[in-house]
């Protein structure tokens, strides 16, 4: 089982960004996290709408660095 944690790379499973890779940048509560991705806007997302992968990246306050790290995967 892959855990939901800061820096975990996920694939969105619902909404207009379904199928896109994103990274968790902040855990808000037990149901919601903040995500950002190459083609995913920086927004709050329900954990039920994410499929975590085995990959993790280093998360900083620099959105462009996070997008570049996702592009490299």
C-alpha positions in Angstrom: 0.0 0.0 0.0 1.3 3.4 -1.0 0.8 6.1 1.5 -0.5 9.7 1.0 2.4 12.0 2.0 4.0 15.2 1.0 5.9 14.8 -2.2 4.0 11.7 -3.4 3.3 11.6 -7.1 -0.3 10.8 -7.9 -2.5 10.4 -10.9 -5.9 12.3 -10.8 -8.8 9.9 -11.4 -11.7 12.4 -11.5 -12.5 15.8 -13.0 -11.3 17.6 -16.1 -7.7 16.8 -15.1 -8.3 13.1 -14.9 -5.3 11.0 -16.0 -2.8 13.8 -15.3 0.2 13.4 -13.0 0.5 15.7 -9.9 2.4 15.9 -6.7 1.1 16.4 -3.2 2.5 19.7 -1.8 0.4 19.9 1.4 -1.9 17.7 3.5 -4.9 19.7 4.5 -6.8 17.1 6.5 -7.8 13.4 6.4 -9.9 14.0 3.2 -8.1 16.7 1.3 -4.6 17.6 0.0 -3.2 20.4 -2.1 -1.7 19.2 -5.4 0.2 20.8 -8.3 1.3 19.3 -11.6 2.6 20.0 -15.1 -1.0 20.4 -16.4 -2.8 20.4 -13.0 -3.5 23.7 -11.4 -2.4 24.3 -7.8 -5.6 23.4 -6.0 -7.3 21.4 -3.2 -8.1 17.8 -4.2 -10.1 15.0 -2.5 -7.8 12.1 -1.6 -10.5 9.7 -3.1 -9.8 11.3 -6.5 -6.1 10.5 -6.5 -4.3 7.3 -7.4 -0.9 7.4 -5.6 2.2 6.0 -7.5 5.4 4.5 -6.0 7.3 7.7 -7.0 8.1 10.7 -4.8 9.7 14.0 -5.5 11.3 16.7 -3.4 8.7 19.4 -2.7 9.7 23.0 -2.3 7.9 26.4 -2.5 9.0 26.7 -6.2 6.1 25.5 -8.4 8.3 25.5 -11.5 10.8 23.1 -9.8 8.0 20.7 -8.9 6.7 20.8 -12.5 10.2 20.1 -13.9 10.6 17.2 -11.5 7.3 15.7 -12.6 8.3 16.2 -16.3 11.5 14.2 -15.6 9.6 11.1 -14.4 
